[in-house]
Structure formats: structure tokens, C-alpha cells
Amino acid sequence: MKTFAKEFAQFLKEYKVISLAIAFVMGTAATGLVNSLVNDIFMPMLGPVLSVSGSWRGAVLNIGAIHITYGSFIAQLINFIIIAIVIFVTVRIFFKDKETK
């Protein structure tokens, strides 16, 4: 009969829990980098394009009584696009390596 420690070790190996934990930590760190890239580099350059005097977070589209603040939305959209591209490229490289083996 297997001991708990051996069963647990087998579980960790079988379901690749350690790899998943490492990927989660790396993803969290990458998200911080992407947020900084967008908020500190891209969005200040887009501020003039958005016709914003001051912070890009304050970009507002006024339609009568409706006020749509779109600056933060654009920043989040750029974040999403960058992260999606990184994931796409990573998965593509990963599966390309698997196909060659």
C-alpha cells in the first residue's frame, strides 16, 4: 500500500502541478510588466491622439448627458491584445517543438 507522501508525489508528477504553479507565477509577473508597458509607455504616447489634455485616464466622450470614459478601456484593450499575442506565440512555439520530437 502506498503511503500518503508517495501518492501525493505521484499526484504532483501526474498532473504537472509544479509546472502549473511556475506558469502561474510567471504569468503574474508578465502581467505586471505588460501593465507597466501599456500604462507608462504606450498610453502617454496615445494621450495626444486621444485628444486628452492631462491624463489619458480622463479621456471622455460626451454624447449629450452621457459621459463615456474610454481612456482606461483602451489601456485594458491594449493589455489584452499584448497578452493574447504572447500566449499565441508561446503556444505556437511549444506545439512546434512537440511536432518536431
Secondary structure, DSSP 4 states (H G I P E B T S, - for coil): ---HHHHHHHHHHHTTHHHHHHHHHHHHHHHHHHHHIIIIIIHHHHTTTTT-SS-GGG-EEEETTEEEE-HHHHHHHHHHHHHHHHHHHHHHHHHHHHHH-
